[in-house]
Amino acid sequence: MKFNKISVDIEDYTEYKDVIISATMESDLTKKIIIASQFGVIGESEIWRCSYYTNGTFYEIQNVDSFISSITKNSSGRYAATFTGSLVNLDDDSLITLTNGSMNIKY
């Protein structure tokens, strides 16, 4: 799947900033992914939010041990990361698995 409508927000808190990336597909607006991490921080397991919406169903990280991520760029208008893992629907406990997820964006 390719998400090609991307928006980036920087949420500024007193002691830190978060970067929130929202992306949808032009060809299917019912699908959306949200990735969040602390702004300026790179490394393994730094993505603290990955939410996926499809046709009104919502999935998110429930167990960080089942979600692997690596951020290689996260400042100066660039964000690059890879991710793989399981997301759960909290309504019925169904799982989906994201494999070989990646993003490399300029904003």
C-alpha positions, -999 to +999 in steps of 0.1 A: +000+000+000+013+035-008+001+064+013+006+095-008-013+123+010+009+132+039+007+158+066+032+165+094+025+183+127+050+192+153+034+193+188+055+215+210+054+207+248+074+225+275+101+199+277+100+182+243+083+181+209+065+152+191+063+147+154+029+133+142+027+120+106-007+113+091-010+097+057-039+086+035-042+071+001-055+093-027-071+062-043-088+051-010-095+077+016-109+051+040-073+040+047-051+061+070-020+056+090-006+078+118+030+075+131+043+095+161+076+098+178+096+124+197+109+151+174+147+150+168+152+115+183+165+087+161+171+050+168+154+017+174+119+014+190+113+052+191+079+052+173+054+053+202+023+054+181+013+036+150-024+037+142-041+023+111-077+030+100-094+010+073-131+012+064-140+025+098-119-001+117-091+012+140-059-007+149-031+004+171+001-008+189-009-026+220+023-044+228+055-026+220+074-059+219+055-069+188+063-036+169+098-030+156+108+004+143+139+023+134+141+060+128+171+072+108+161+109+101+140+131+123+148+168+120+153+197+097+121+188+077+131+152+071+117+120+086+128+085+076+118+053+094+111+016+089+086-005+109+071-039+111+047-054+136+013-062+149-016-038+155-047-047+174-083-037+171-093-029+207-130-036+200-126-073+191-089-080+196-084-089+159-048-083+147-032-071+115+004-072+107+023-045+090+054-058+071+083-038+056+067-004+064+088+025+055+086+063+050+111+088+038+095+122+037+104+159+034+081+184+050 
